[in-house]
Amino acid sequence: MEDLPIEIMHKIFLELCSPRTTFPLRRDEPRLSITHTCSRWRAIALSTPTLWADFYICSHWVESALYPDAIRAWISRAAQFTLSFKSRIPATYLEMFPAIDKVVFPAIHRCSSLNLHLNIATMHRLLTLPPYSLYALQSLTILIRDQALVVDPTPFATAFKSCPQLWIFELTTYGYPPEYQPEYLRLANFNIPWHQLAVLKLDSPSIPAD
């Protein structure tokens, strides 16, 4: 394979690797094997940003302090390629939410797809991101899980004011007492560009109707 053109090597690596990297990393993660085979393979893989641009964090991430650094490395290797990020966090792993804030949010302006499990504090952070933070966003799926009542004031949502490419929005919430109707989650507070959506899914009895 030493004589193959770089363009062919790019395609071979993309075929070898699954589209999405899952954290924590498996021992047999193809991207790790490729980058540790030889200097040429490593250089070619690191110059293929699509290998690193789509990743999924599952609950076990909290078990090691190394994973935030690994995810930062993945984001860096994706260069300026748009990112796709997905998280799945059980309620018992609440300590992971601040880590997502620190690792993912600094690169959120590059995300075209977000599928997130959030708690109220992290949702507050998302809603109040500066305008144009989500300019590249095309698909947004949010599941809010929190056992605590909301005590923060309703935020003024600025993040969704400039989302010219957003066409999918899905919101699910649970974990609230039945009698609690959180003003925090009133849809008007999101400032979503509703007129441009092609897909809208709302799944929660606790979202107040507007």
C-alpha positions in Angstrom: 0.0 0.0 0.0 3.0 2.3 0.1 2.6 3.1 -3.6 -1.1 3.9 -3.5 -2.0 7.6 -4.1 -3.0 9.6 -1.0 -6.5 10.0 -2.5 -7.0 6.2 -2.6 -5.7 5.9 1.0 -8.2 8.4 2.1 -11.0 6.3 0.7 -9.7 3.1 2.2 -9.5 4.6 5.6 -13.0 5.9 5.4 -14.2 2.4 4.4 -12.3 0.8 7.3 -13.8 3.1 9.9 -17.3 3.4 11.1 -18.9 6.8 10.4 -19.1 7.7 14.1 -16.5 7.3 16.8 -17.8 6.1 20.1 -16.3 7.3 23.4 -15.0 5.6 25.5 -12.7 4.3 22.7 -12.5 0.5 22.1 -9.1 -1.1 22.0 -9.8 -2.1 18.4 -10.9 1.4 17.3 -9.7 1.5 13.6 -8.6 5.1 13.8 -6.2 4.3 16.5 -4.8 1.3 14.7 -4.3 3.3 11.5 -2.5 6.2 13.2 -0.2 3.7 15.0 0.8 1.6 12.0 3.4 3.9 10.4 4.2 7.6 10.0 2.7 7.7 6.4 -0.6 6.2 7.5 -0.7 8.5 10.5 -0.1 11.6 8.3 -2.7 10.6 5.8 -5.3 9.8 8.5 -4.6 13.1 10.3 -5.2 14.9 7.0 -8.6 13.3 6.5 -10.9 15.4 8.7 -14.0 13.4 8.0 -12.5 10.5 10.0 -12.7 12.6 13.2 -15.8 14.8 12.7 -18.6 12.5 14.0 -18.6 11.2 17.6 -20.8 9.8 20.3 -20.3 10.0 24.0 -21.9 7.3 26.1 -22.3 7.1 29.9 -19.0 5.3 30.6 -17.0 8.4 29.6 -17.2 9.5 33.2 -15.0 6.6 34.3 -11.8 8.1 32.9 -10.3 11.5 33.0 -8.6 10.8 29.7 -11.7 11.0 27.5 -12.1 14.8 27.5 -8.6 15.1 26.1 -9.3 12.4 23.5 -12.4 14.2 22.3 -10.5 17.5 22.1 -8.0 15.7 19.9 -10.8 14.4 17.7 -12.2 17.9 17.3 -8.8 19.3 16.5 -8.2 16.6 13.9 -11.5 17.4 12.2 -9.9 20.7 11.3 -12.6 23.0 10.0 -15.0 20.2 8.9 -18.5 20.5 10.4 -19.1 18.3 13.4 -21.8 15.8 14.4 -22.2 15.2 18.1 -24.4 12.8 20.0 -24.6 12.0 23.7 -26.5 9.5 25.8 -26.3 10.1 29.5 -28.4 8.3 32.2 -29.6 10.4 35.1 -27.2 8.6 37.4 -24.3 10.2 35.5 -25.1 13.8 36.2 -21.4 14.7 36.7 -21.0 14.3 33.0 -23.1 17.3 32.0 -20.4 19.9 33.1 -17.8 18.0 31.1 -19.9 18.2 28.0 -20.2 21.9 28.6 -16.4 22.3 28.8 -15.5 20.0 25.9 -18.2 20.3 23.3 -19.6 23.8 23.7 -16.3 25.5 22.7 -16.6 23.8 19.3 -20.4 24.0 19.0 -20.3 26.7 16.3 -18.9 24.0 14.0 -21.7 21.5 14.6 -24.2 20.7 11.9 -26.0 18.0 14.0 -26.5 17.9 17.7 -28.3 15.1 19.6 -27.9 15.8 23.3 -28.9 14.6 26.7 -28.9 17.7 28.9 -29.8 18.7 32.4 -31.3 22.1 33.2 -28.0 23.8 33.9 -26.5 22.7 30.6 -29.7 23.6 28.8 -29.4 27.1 30.3 -25.9 27.3 28.9 -27.1 26.2 25.4 -30.0 28.6 25.3 -27.8 31.6 26.3 -24.9 31.0 23.8 -24.1 34.1 21.8 -25.9 34.7 18.5 -24.4 32.9 15.5 -23.0 30.2 17.8 -25.2 27.7 16.0 -25.0 29.1 12.5 -24.0 25.8 10.9 -26.6 23.8 12.8 -29.1 21.8 10.6 -30.5 19.2 13.1 -31.1 19.6 16.8 -32.4 16.9 19.1 -32.6 17.5 22.8 -33.6 15.3 25.7 -33.7 17.2 29.0 -33.5 15.0 32.1 -33.4 16.6 35.6 -34.9 15.5 38.9 -34.6 19.0 40.5 -37.0 21.8 40.1 -35.8 24.8 38.2 -34.7 27.7 40.4 -32.8 29.8 37.8 -34.8 32.6 36.2 -36.0 32.0 32.7 -33.1 32.7 30.3 -33.2 35.1 27.4 -32.5 32.7 24.6 -29.9 34.1 22.1 -28.4 30.9 20.6 -31.1 30.2 18.1 -31.6 33.7 16.7 -29.2 33.0 13.8 -29.8 29.4 12.6 -30.4 29.8 8.9 -29.8 26.1 8.1 -31.8 24.5 11.0 -34.6 22.3 9.6 -35.0 19.6 12.3 -35.9 20.3 15.9 -36.9 17.6 18.4 -37.4 18.2 22.2 -38.2 15.6 24.9 -38.3 16.3 28.6 -38.9 14.1 31.6 -38.0 13.9 35.3 -40.4 16.7 36.5 -43.3 16.2 39.0 -46.6 16.0 37.1 -47.9 19.2 38.8 -44.8 21.2 37.7 -45.1 23.1 34.5 -41.7 24.8 34.0 -41.9 28.3 32.6 -38.2 27.7 31.8 -39.2 25.4 28.9 -41.9 27.6 27.3 -41.3 27.3 23.6 -41.3 31.0 23.1 -38.1 31.2 25.1 -36.3 29.2 22.5 -36.5 31.7 19.7 -36.4 28.8 17.2 -36.9 29.9 13.5 -40.2 27.9 13.4 -41.0 28.9 9.8 -38.1 27.1 8.3 -38.5 23.8 10.1 -39.3 20.7 8.0 -39.4 18.4 11.0 -40.7 19.3 14.5 -41.2 16.8 17.3 -42.2 17.8 20.9 -42.6 15.0 23.4 -43.3 16.2 26.9 -46.5 16.8 29.0 -44.5 19.5 30.9 -43.9 21.8 28.0 -46.3 24.7 28.4 -48.4 25.4 25.3 -47.9 28.8 23.6 
